[in-house]
């Protein structure tokens, strides 16, 4: 992919409807290869820092059946095949030492029942599914760490 990306970098960006730059440096790079200022936007680190309110009402997690004092991890669009990659996290999530202290919320595709049983995912594991970002971005605020 490296050589392909190198050869087609300018072409791909010129035909795109818009370019999301992750920093001032990458925006400068886009401008230097002839991309219009109107077609670029900076979203630092790829995160919407303007619309996600990280200081939600204290009852926010409770609406999902979680306690507000639980450290809540978030995963975006994990699939069954990728669960082995986070098996160590699931083990900690289910351990008696941490079960009531941490939680996990996922967004995107939901796991199969078979996978949830395999990894013993219980009440501290909440699947939201796909969200309409324009209307439900507040749900991302329930997560302490992605």
C-alpha positions as a printed NumPy array, in Angstrom:
array([[  0.   ,   0.   ,   0.   ],
       [  2.885,   2.379,   0.719],
       [  3.989,   2.76 ,  -2.892],
       [  0.357,   2.937,  -4.083],
       [ -0.414,   5.669,  -1.56 ],
       [  2.748,   7.551,  -2.485],
       [  1.981,   7.419,  -6.222],
       [ -1.682,   8.385,  -5.927],
       [ -1.588,  10.767,  -2.934],
       [ -2.206,  13.922,  -4.935],
       [ -4.737,  12.35 ,  -7.3  ],
       [ -6.815,  10.78 ,  -4.508],
       [ -6.996,  14.01 ,  -2.559],
       [ -7.878,  16.147,  -5.581],
       [-10.853,  13.973,  -6.568],
       [-12.176,  13.673,  -2.994],
       [-15.14 ,  15.782,  -1.871],
       [-13.103,  16.955,   1.095],
       [ -9.992,  16.207,   3.102],
       [ -9.989,  15.638,   6.867],
       [ -6.595,  16.657,   8.221],
       [ -5.504,  15.414,  11.632],
       [ -3.181,  18.338,  12.365],
       [ -2.041,  21.743,  11.144],
       [  0.961,  19.976,   9.606],
       [ -1.19 ,  17.619,   7.519],
       [ -3.393,  20.511,   6.401],
       [ -0.271,  22.388,   5.284],
       [  0.787,  19.267,   3.387],
       [ -2.599,  19.087,   1.62 ],
       [ -2.395,  22.771,   0.674],
       [  1.174,  22.304,  -0.589],
       [  0.06 ,  19.652,  -3.091],
       [ -2.649,  21.905,  -4.474],
       [ -5.725,  20.976,  -2.433],
       [ -8.149,  23.875,  -2.062],
       [ -8.5  ,  25.475,   1.368],
       [-12.293,  25.055,   0.997],
       [-11.881,  21.278,   0.733],
       [ -9.884,  20.885,   3.958],
       [-10.827,  20.771,   7.615],
       [ -8.72 ,  20.004,  10.663],
       [-10.093,  17.572,  13.221],
       [ -7.161,  17.222,  15.62 ],
       [ -6.435,  13.57 ,  16.258],
       [ -9.526,  12.611,  14.264],
       [-11.783,  13.48 ,  17.18 ],
       [-14.652,  15.933,  17.23 ],
       [-13.628,  18.123,  20.15 ],
       [-16.456,  20.631,  19.695],
       [-19.618,  18.524,  19.737],
       [-18.761,  15.859,  22.311],
       [-19.564,  17.107,  25.799],
       [-17.253,  15.275,  28.181],
       [-19.047,  16.627,  31.248],
       [-22.45 ,  14.988,  31.028],
       [-25.139,  14.854,  33.687],
       [-24.094,  12.589,  36.552],
       [-26.917,  10.144,  35.717],
       [-25.795,   9.565,  32.139],
       [-24.217,   6.127,  32.6  ],
       [-27.114,   5.   ,  34.753],
       [-29.409,   5.267,  31.72 ],
       [-27.4  ,   2.35 ,  30.279],
       [-27.517,   0.293,  33.465],
       [-24.001,   1.257,  34.532],
       [-22.87 ,   3.058,  37.64 ],
       [-21.488,   6.566,  37.278],
       [-18.364,   5.697,  39.255],
       [-17.339,   2.883,  36.893],
       [-14.34 ,   3.657,  34.69 ],
       [-15.883,   3.18 ,  31.26 ],
       [-13.95 ,   2.062,  28.217],
       [-15.319,   2.476,  24.698],
       [-14.735,   0.423,  21.577],
       [-15.912,   1.542,  18.153],
       [-16.998,  -1.125,  15.668],
       [-15.378,  -4.265,  17.012],
       [-16.269,  -7.44 ,  15.147],
       [-16.365, -11.032,  16.394],
       [-13.094, -11.867,  14.648],
       [-11.274,  -9.04 ,  16.449],
       [-12.271, -10.056,  19.972],
       [ -9.193, -12.251,  20.383],
       [ -7.154,  -9.04 ,  20.073],
       [ -8.823,  -7.626,  23.196],
       [ -9.276, -10.925,  25.067],
       [ -6.945,  -9.744,  27.846],
       [ -9.147,  -6.661,  28.347],
       [-12.284,  -8.827,  28.457],
       [-10.592, -11.031,  31.061],
       [ -9.949,  -8.   ,  33.274],
       [-13.459,  -6.679,  32.592],
       [-14.86 ,  -9.947,  33.952],
       [-12.454, -10.43 ,  36.839],
       [-13.975, -10.326,  40.309],
       [-11.422,  -7.678,  41.29 ],
       [-12.595,  -5.186,  38.641],
       [-16.1  ,  -6.293,  37.628],
       [-17.902,  -3.567,  39.574],
       [-15.215,  -0.932,  38.92 ],
       [-14.972,  -0.895,  35.118],
       [-17.363,  -1.179,  32.184],
       [-17.24 ,  -1.263,  28.405],
       [-19.538,   0.37 ,  25.873],
       [-19.334,  -0.526,  22.193],
       [-20.609,   1.429,  19.212],
       [-21.166,   0.026,  15.742],
       [-21.783,  -3.572,  14.796],
       [-22.976,  -5.752,  17.671],
       [-21.261,  -8.999,  18.608],
       [-22.96 , -12.343,  18.154],
       [-24.388, -14.113,  21.198],
       [-21.802, -16.845,  20.663],
       [-18.939, -14.369,  20.998],
       [-20.475, -12.709,  24.063],
       [-20.805, -16.119,  25.722],
       [-17.254, -17.111,  24.747],
       [-15.825, -14.02 ,  26.446],
       [-18.375, -14.058,  29.288],
       [-19.514, -10.508,  28.58 ],
       [-22.065,  -9.496,  31.171],
       [-23.874,  -6.524,  32.631],
       [-20.828,  -4.267,  32.552],
       [-20.616,  -4.698,  28.757],
       [-23.122,  -2.534,  26.861],
       [-23.618,  -2.532,  23.107],
       [-25.136,   0.676,  21.738],
       [-24.97 ,  -0.219,  18.031],
       [-24.664,   2.344,  15.278],
       [-25.67 ,   5.859,  16.255],
       [-26.813,   8.902,  14.325],
       [-23.863,  11.132,  15.176],
       [-25.771,  14.36 ,  14.54 ],
       [-28.445,  13.385,  17.065],
       [-26.713,  10.995,  19.475],
       [-23.112,  12.164,  19.867],
       [-23.883,  12.671,  23.575],
       [-23.662,   8.871,  23.944],
       [-19.925,   9.093,  23.254],
       [-19.652,  11.261,  26.363],
       [-20.515,   8.249,  28.535],
       [-17.081,   6.805,  27.778],
       [-14.068,   7.765,  29.865],
       [-11.468,   6.195,  27.582],
       [-11.659,   4.949,  23.973]])
